[in-house]
């Protein structure tokens, strides 16, 4: 199975320091939805792995998160794209759970549910924790410079083998080449 794992905020949609708390606040990054559709057309399954601590902090309910994701699914469907599954960690950072990136729990759950080895699977994020989680399961870390990506690159300390691209569309051109 051809699989790509994406972080959500800062990769697919614009991020916010105060969290994306409603469907109205969810805005796709230019070219990101078309990039996902291109992955689909090339035979890839696309899965999101996203920390959503706003749920654990009480900033929004899971039903609101579902409404945000519904908006994303509808926008993708309009251009012939789809996300096959969404895995999210609802916990605040102080919960010390196994599913919050940089820990690899979400990614291990993806491997289990899809019955795949994640070694070499492209894993796209905009933060060091995304890349660290990817490395923990031997998937291929890809940093995009959207969202927090430019700051992540400036801070350094990227895992060995991290590929860096301007945005998701640029990364997808590399993945499907």
Secondary structure, DSSP 8 states (H G I E B T S, - for coil): --EEEE-SBTTTB---TT---SGGG--B-TTHHHHHHHHHHTT-EEEEEEE-HHHHTTSS-HHHHHHHHHHHHHHHHTTT----EEEEE---GGG--SSSTTSSHHHHHHHHHHT---TT-EEEESSHHHHHHHHHTT-EEEEESTTTHHHHHHH----TT-EEESSHHHHHHHHT-
